[in-house]
Amino acid sequence: NAGVTQTPKFQVLKTGQSMTLQCAQDMNHEYMSWYRQDPGMGLRLIHYSVGAGITDQGEVPNGYNVSRSTTEDFPLRLLSAAPSQTSVYFCASSYWGYNEQFFGPGTRLTVL
Amino acid sequence: GENVEQHPSTLSVQEGDSAVIKCTYSDSASNYFPWYKQELGKRPQLIIDIRSNVGEKKDQRIAVTLNKTAKHFSLHITETQPEDSAVYFCAASSPNFNKFYFGSGTKLNVKP
């Protein structure tokens, strides 16, 4: 099993550009989530999904969109990148919310 | 929403000593409390978790205690080793286990 994979590993964007961060898992997990990690602030939940076709907002959803068309994939879209979105982004998955969350390797995003 | 505070932000101990990291939470309905370890440049990994119907849980050199009345929980690492050096995050879940709120992290340095 590959576990949770994320692409790209690094990305530099200009303000106003859009892009999609990819996340996939091969463990048949129902629960998937996106976090951003900023220095001194821990991990903050952006969006989460409890199954295909079901998504909801987390703590810091503004500026991000998600969809979940399959169990395996949970992409995160930045519609119009801003410097405040410079961060490390982690995708995670678990069988259910109260089970161990497995994190992907992360994507380091810089917005100029 | 939930507010999780974590102390201390940095902790330096001598190899073989014990380390204690403390977290408080604000929502009395929170019922699942995982702890994650993140080594430099790596993804967070679950090291231990506890549910609200349990007061203490141990796994070899690691233990977690939960005081629901006071709304705080702590991570205890005994006989610390240099490989325990990392950033540790506590988290609290929403009552339906769909949202997770992380503390700001504790950087543990174990000196050989």
Interface residues (C-beta under 8 A of the other chain):
Chain A: Y31 S33 Y35 G40 M41 G42 L43 R44 L45 Y48 V50 D56 G58 E59 F90 W96 G97 Y98 E100 Q101 F103 G104 P105 G106
Chain B: G1 Q6 S9 Y32 P34 K42 R43 P44 Q45 L46 D49 R51 F89 A91 S93 N96 F97 N98 K99 F100 Y101 F102 G103 S104 G105
